[in-house]
Amino acid sequence: MSAYLQIDHVDKVFERGGQRTEVLKDVTLSIEKGEIVAIIGHSGCGKSTLLNLIAGLTEVSSGGIILEHKEVNSPGPDRSVVFQNHSLLPWLTVYENVNLAVGKLFARTKTAAERHDWVMRNLELVQMAHARDRRPAEISGGMKQRVGIARALSMEPKILLLDEPFGALDALTRAHLQDAVMEIHQRLQNTMIMITHDVDEAVLLADRIVMMSNGPAAGIGEVLGVPLARPRRRTELVTDRSYLHCREAVLKFLHERHRYVEAA
Amino acid sequence: MSNPLPAAIDDADGMPRSATVMPFPRRPGGRFDLVPIGGALGRAILPPLVVIALVLIVWQIACSGPNATLPPPSQVWTESGELILKPFYNNGDADVGLGWRIISSLQRVALGFSLAAIVGVVLGAVVGQSVWAMRGLDPIFQILRTVPPLAWLPLSLAAFRDSAPAALFVIFITSVWPVIINTAVGVRNIPEDYRNVARILQLNPIEYFVRIMVPSAAPYIFTGLRIGIGLSWLAIVAAEMLTGGVGIGFFIWDAWNSSHLADIIVALVYIGVVGFLLDRLVAGIGAIVTRGTAAN
């Protein structure tokens, strides 16, 4: 079998000063093209480590990750990341931040005019074209995250990796951005992996929810399919039975079977 | 922020509302409207003028006695007033005004300092990138940076066997250390996220240096450049002892050899003012270039 993205028996061990910390153990997961997968778990369970492994920002200790028949072992624009704290470059404007990626990746394949159009297309996709000449310090947290998404999308990634992208935002802004992500997925049908600690967000956005057990040596506890038709509307889902069922299943996993044990 | 909570509690307790006192914040600016705009200027310019006048008076009194070793201001004016009034005269044959001498020295400093800036930023970037380079080189830098310009002079002359490059080297070696050290610290402080962005985009080392490293470390780099330009101007007297010619540093050396103390005093003031302006210049450029870098 060959899935779009295949994570195969991956372990991750950090070693520092003779101390061995086993973070992930035997993680196996396959993701199909066009799927949105949410990874949920308590803090410290290695969700971000898993995402960094897929991004290639950290190396696997054993096992392998294969994206479209090619092994992942270094970072690249085919797996673009939306970082939790946006990590826009503060000395560049919104336009220049996206253009940094576009200019680098399409220097040979697109003309200057095409690159400009492509930057603007991506900014329009996240409704940020109006702020193209503002600097990150001059826009709100939600807007920064929109630009972060535009930058990641502009790379035309095979997989979009979102690392708790809305964790630092207020509930209303977060809802707007979740809608934006669903809309983008509707239009582009792209593959996304999203880390979250928000149960509602996971159920609302994902096709499948990967629930991780607690570390050390965390792994995949359970995978839950979300059988909700798209487009999904949050107002209608509040009373939807399968929505409520999924929500309950995730909550039970997190709070009954894999209760977060505070480090003593 | 005014807190409405006490009022609510008062209500619940049936206490009279008047018990909660909420003073209006005083409107800022109301007081300043009355002061004429000239007042601000007066506050900035008047105090130094008064202090300078006082210093001149004390100096005049202290150096007016028959045993005074230094000339009083009045004597400086009569002997060297021409230097102040006509900075750009040119009688040919190295007998030129202090303005020309300053320009000649500035050219020398510009060359030496530009070299120090380029080498300092590149070397600092390399050192800041590598933990081991930092550990190995930092102590050496810290020691070498305290060596005064005059101490480099004999070595420099022996190495280059020619006064012009030796003078440039003295300026360079005096001002390069703070640029290296500050750039290295700035590079070490580049947030991990920016590095990750660069890795995902697969920027090559040169692109990374230009697009991420320099702008991110710019505030640190400019701190180093500002200290560096101050030091390079400090080195000018030492450097021009070698070169001779028309520089302001050599002018002082020459005036000392012919016992023109009044000329030296005027030259000192010139050097001080130019040094101050250089510092402002680099600070100003830094403020423009790093606009937005610090904020996030």
Boltz contact constraints between the chains, C-beta under 6 A:
constraints:
  - contact:
      token1: [A, 57]
      token2: [B, 196]
      max_distance: 6.0
  - contact:
      token1: [A, 75]
      token2: [B, 199]
      max_distance: 6.0
  - contact:
      token1: [A, 75]
      token2: [B, 200]
      max_distance: 6.0
  - contact:
      token1: [A, 83]
      token2: [B, 193]
      max_distance: 6.0
  - contact:
      token1: [A, 87]
      token2: [B, 193]
      max_distance: 6.0
  - contact:
      token1: [A, 87]
      token2: [B, 197]
      max_distance: 6.0
  - contact:
      token1: [A, 90]
      token2: [B, 292]
      max_distance: 6.0
  - contact:
      token1: [A, 90]
      token2: [B, 293]
      max_distance: 6.0
  - contact:
      token1: [A, 90]
      token2: [B, 296]
      max_distance: 6.0
  - contact:
      token1: [A, 91]
      token2: [B, 215]
      max_distance: 6.0
  - contact:
      token1: [A, 91]
      token2: [B, 292]
      max_distance: 6.0
  - contact:
      token1: [A, 91]
      token2: [B, 293]
      max_distance: 6.0
  - contact:
      token1: [A, 101]
      token2: [B, 201]
      max_distance: 6.0
  - contact:
      token1: [A, 104]
      token2: [B, 201]
      max_distance: 6.0
  - contact:
      token1: [A, 135]
      token2: [B, 292]
      max_distance: 6.0
  - contact:
      token1: [A, 137]
      token2: [B, 295]
      max_distance: 6.0
